[in-house]
Amino acid sequence: MAEQVEKKKVELPELFYDLVFAYAISQATDLLHHFQGSTASVISAFIIFSVVMVVFINTWMIKSVFINRYGKNSMTDIILFMIDMAILLYMSNAFEGDIHNWFQPFAIATGLLSTVLVVQYGTVYLTAAKKDDKKIAKLMMLIVATRTVLVLIGSFLPLNIGIAVFLLGIAVSWILPALGGSVLKLHPLNFPHILERLTLLTIITFGESILGIASYFTVKTFNFYSILIFMIVGALFMTYITQMDHYIDENRSGETGIRLIYIHYFVLFGLSLVTISLGFISEIEIPKNFSVLCLYLGISLFYLGLFLTSPYNKKYLRLGKVVIGFFTTTTMVGVILSLIFNNFPEIVSITVLVTIANSAMYVHYMVKRTKQNQNYDIKN
């Protein structure tokens, strides 16, 4: 039997921090409301939303990786959490008017968040007793410092140039950690801890989805379709917790966690799209085709993220072609039928059938494979 991996406790300040981040992600979804109906406006709003989501998620990821390796729940850590949360609250409410109005304060706040991490990694570099930790701290400090400098420089340049420099800074912290895997493996992540952090952040984001559909549950708006919309979110939630609670083998050591972290970009991005789309499909002024495509893109990204976690699954629960083929087929049928019928009742009805069918398939596969594995163990 494999040696049990000691689980690092998720501390309460981390959960407090996650609440603010979930709020930030929910505020970013409002950016998709800032288009005027033209194709160019839709594309522009979607690109801006995507970039802001990457900034928020990337910021959470690099902070959480630091806490996983070096966080001690000390008073210093708690104070820095509080500083980060204050900056995040400001960033979350910066989206007033068009991008010309909010880009600079948003970019400066992003740079300040990165500065806090530079200080933290610099402290580890100066105080760490092990050479491996010094190597990791030096690498990450350089990556985050580069991000900080480029982001802050971009904030003071003319908008068309400044955005490019800003994005370069974000790309540095998004891509380079994946290239430094050999160094990061010198001090692997505590896998159960990072898995729990990512799962809790996603569940909190599901909570924001519930808030997003709350407008369907007022005295004036509540009807049969309100229940169906809730069931869509519920089915996605059941699929997610089935994967994270039952499919994944959290007893893993020697992991950098990079794959799991990058996978959750798809999960969180997809869930945010689902949230905003469930509001779109009932709005007359928004083209139904756009709403449907946005909804099913979100669902597809969400499912893709779950499938990409398969290498972390227990061996007997690795996903096969049957499961992936079933999800792909039902989702494609769903989007085609929704585009054909193209009315609120039909879109909701079709989508709830798709998500429930997929969730039921996922649970069925888990139960079936678990029984087969238990029977195999008994025979051997």
SULPEVEN-V295097 format. One record per residue. N is the residue number from 1. SS is DSSP state (a for helix, b for strand, c for the rest). PHI is phi in degrees with one decimal (none if undefined). Layout:
# SULPEVEN-V295097
N/SS/PHI, N/SS/PHI
This chain:
# SULPEVEN-V295097
1/c/none, 2/c/-66.9, 3/c/-65.4, 4/c/-69.1, 5/c/-79.1, 6/c/-70.2, 7/c/-89.2, 8/c/-82.0, 9/c/-70.0, 10/c/-81.9, 11/c/-83.1, 12/a/-61.0, 13/a/-59.6, 14/a/-65.2, 15/a/-67.4, 16/a/-61.0, 17/a/-61.5, 18/a/-64.4, 19/a/-60.6, 20/a/-65.7, 21/a/-67.2, 22/a/-61.7, 23/a/-63.6, 24/a/-61.2, 25/a/-64.3, 26/a/-65.0, 27/a/-68.2, 28/a/-63.6, 29/a/-63.7, 30/a/-64.4, 31/a/-61.8, 32/a/-73.5, 33/a/-85.6, 34/c/-92.9, 35/c/-122.6, 36/c/-103.1, 37/c/106.8, 38/c/-76.3, 39/a/-60.7, 40/a/-61.5, 41/a/-66.3, 42/a/-62.8, 43/a/-62.0, 44/a/-61.6, 45/a/-63.1, 46/a/-67.5, 47/a/-65.3, 48/a/-61.6, 49/a/-58.0, 50/a/-61.5, 51/a/-64.7, 52/a/-62.5, 53/a/-62.6, 54/a/-62.0, 55/a/-60.6, 56/a/-63.4, 57/a/-66.4, 58/a/-61.2, 59/a/-62.6, 60/a/-63.3, 61/a/-62.9, 62/a/-69.4, 63/a/-68.6, 64/a/-68.2, 65/a/-65.2, 66/a/-61.0, 67/a/-62.8, 68/a/-60.3, 69/a/-82.3, 70/a/-123.8, 71/c/-66.9, 72/c/-123.2, 73/c/55.6, 74/c/-79.1, 75/a/-61.4, 76/a/-62.7, 77/a/-59.4, 78/a/-65.3, 79/a/-62.4, 80/a/-67.4, 81/a/-58.4, 82/a/-62.6, 83/a/-61.6, 84/a/-59.9, 85/a/-65.1, 86/a/-64.3, 87/a/-64.3, 88/a/-63.6, 89/a/-60.7, 90/a/-63.9, 91/a/-60.9, 92/a/-63.9, 93/c/-109.1, 94/c/-87.6, 95/c/-83.1, 96/c/-109.3, 97/c/75.9, 98/c/-88.1, 99/a/-63.4, 100/a/-62.4, 101/a/-82.3, 102/a/-112.2, 103/a/-62.3, 104/a/-62.3, 105/a/-62.4, 106/a/-65.1, 107/a/-67.2, 108/a/-63.0, 109/a/-62.9, 110/a/-61.5, 111/a/-63.3, 112/a/-67.1, 113/a/-60.8, 114/a/-66.1, 115/a/-61.5, 116/a/-59.2, 117/a/-68.5, 118/a/-59.0, 119/a/-61.1, 120/a/-66.0, 121/a/-68.6, 122/a/-62.9, 123/a/-63.8, 124/a/-62.1, 125/a/-60.7, 126/a/-77.8, 127/a/-108.6, 128/c/-64.1, 129/c/-86.3, 130/c/-93.1, 131/a/-63.7, 132/a/-60.0, 133/a/-67.1, 134/a/-64.9, 135/a/-63.7, 136/a/-64.3, 137/a/-61.7, 138/a/-65.3, 139/a/-60.6, 140/a/-68.8, 141/a/-63.6, 142/a/-65.8, 143/a/-62.7, 144/a/-70.0, 145/a/-65.1, 146/a/-61.9, 147/a/-57.5, 148/a/-60.7, 149/a/-63.1, 150/a/-65.4, 151/a/-64.1, 152/a/-69.8, 153/a/-61.9, 154/a/-59.7, 155/a/-68.4, 156/c/-105.8, 157/c/-93.0, 158/c/-52.7, 159/a/-54.2, 160/a/-63.6, 161/a/-85.5, 162/a/-60.1, 163/a/-62.8, 164/a/-63.4, 165/a/-66.4, 166/a/-58.2, 167/a/-64.1, 168/a/-62.7, 169/a/-62.9, 170/a/-65.9, 171/a/-61.7, 172/a/-58.7, 173/a/-79.6, 174/a/-85.1, 175/a/-99.3, 176/a/-61.4, 177/a/-57.3, 178/a/-68.3, 179/a/-86.1, 180/c/-103.2, 181/a/-59.4, 182/a/-63.6, 183/a/-76.6, 184/a/-65.3, 185/a/-69.8, 186/a/-62.8, 187/a/-135.7, 188/c/-60.5, 189/b/-74.0, 190/c/-78.5, 191/a/-61.0, 192/a/-58.7, 193/a/-68.7, 194/a/-69.1, 195/a/-64.0, 196/a/-65.9, 197/a/-61.4, 198/a/-65.5, 199/a/-65.1, 200/a/-65.5, 201/a/-62.5, 202/a/-66.1, 203/a/-65.3, 204/a/-63.7, 205/a/-65.9, 206/a/-59.6, 207/a/-60.5, 208/a/-65.5, 209/a/-64.1, 210/a/-62.1, 211/a/-63.1, 212/a/-66.2, 213/c/-99.2, 214/a/-61.6, 215/a/-64.7, 216/a/-82.0, 217/a/-117.4, 218/c/-88.6, 219/c/-58.3, 220/c/-80.6, 221/c/-103.4, 222/c/-66.8, 223/c/-158.1, 224/a/-58.6, 225/a/-72.7, 226/a/-61.2, 227/a/-64.4, 228/a/-63.8, 229/a/-63.7, 230/a/-61.9, 231/a/-66.1, 232/a/-61.3, 233/a/-63.1, 234/a/-62.1, 235/a/-66.3, 236/a/-63.6, 237/a/-63.0, 238/a/-62.5, 239/a/-64.3, 240/a/-65.6, 241/a/-71.0, 242/a/-62.4, 243/a/-65.4, 244/a/-77.9, 245/a/-89.4, 246/a/-120.2, 247/a/-81.1, 248/b/-76.0, 249/c/-93.2, 250/c/-80.1, 251/c/-84.0, 252/c/-123.7, 253/c/-124.1, 254/c/72.6, 255/b/-96.2, 256/c/-83.6, 257/c/76.4, 258/a/-62.0, 259/a/-60.0, 260/a/-61.1, 261/a/-65.9, 262/a/-66.7, 263/a/-59.2, 264/a/-73.1, 265/a/-61.2, 266/a/-64.2, 267/a/-62.4, 268/a/-70.4, 269/a/-64.7, 270/a/-63.1, 271/a/-64.2, 272/a/-64.4, 273/a/-65.4, 274/a/-61.2, 275/a/-58.2, 276/a/-70.5, 277/a/-70.3, 278/a/-65.5, 279/a/-83.0, 280/a/-61.4, 281/c/-64.8, 282/c/-100.9, 283/c/-93.7, 284/c/-65.4, 285/c/-74.6, 286/c/-98.7, 287/c/-55.2, 288/a/-63.3, 289/a/-61.2, 290/a/-62.8, 291/a/-61.5, 292/a/-64.8, 293/a/-63.1, 294/a/-64.7, 295/a/-62.8, 296/a/-77.2, 297/a/-64.6, 298/a/-62.4, 299/a/-61.9, 300/a/-65.0, 301/a/-63.6, 302/a/-60.7, 303/a/-65.1, 304/a/-59.2, 305/a/-58.9, 306/a/-65.6, 307/a/-65.0, 308/a/-71.1, 309/c/-83.0, 310/a/-52.2, 311/a/-59.8, 312/a/-88.2, 313/b/-69.4, 314/c/-57.7, 315/a/-55.5, 316/a/-78.5, 317/a/-114.2, 318/c/-63.7, 319/c/-74.9, 320/c/-102.2, 321/a/-65.2, 322/a/-64.5, 323/a/-64.7, 324/a/-62.7, 325/a/-63.8, 326/a/-63.2, 327/a/-60.4, 328/a/-62.8, 329/a/-64.7, 330/a/-62.5, 331/a/-68.8, 332/a/-65.6, 333/a/-62.1, 334/a/-60.5, 335/a/-68.4, 336/a/-65.0, 337/a/-64.6, 338/a/-65.8, 339/a/-71.0, 340/a/-71.4, 341/a/-79.4, 342/c/57.3, 343/c/-130.2, 344/a/-52.2, 345/a/-58.9, 346/a/-67.9, 347/a/-60.6, 348/a/-64.1, 349/a/-62.7, 350/a/-64.4, 351/a/-67.1, 352/a/-67.0, 353/a/-64.9, 354/a/-63.3, 355/a/-69.5, 356/a/-68.9, 357/a/-60.7, 358/a/-66.6, 359/a/-63.2, 360/a/-63.4, 361/a/-62.9, 362/a/-64.7, 363/a/-67.2, 364/a/-59.4, 365/a/-61.0, 366/a/-62.3, 367/a/-62.5, 368/a/-62.6, 369/a/-68.6, 370/a/-65.7, 371/a/-62.8, 372/a/-62.4, 373/a/-67.8, 374/a/-64.7, 375/a/-63.2, 376/a/-64.1, 377/a/-64.5, 378/a/-66.1, 379/a/-68.0, 380/c/-103.6
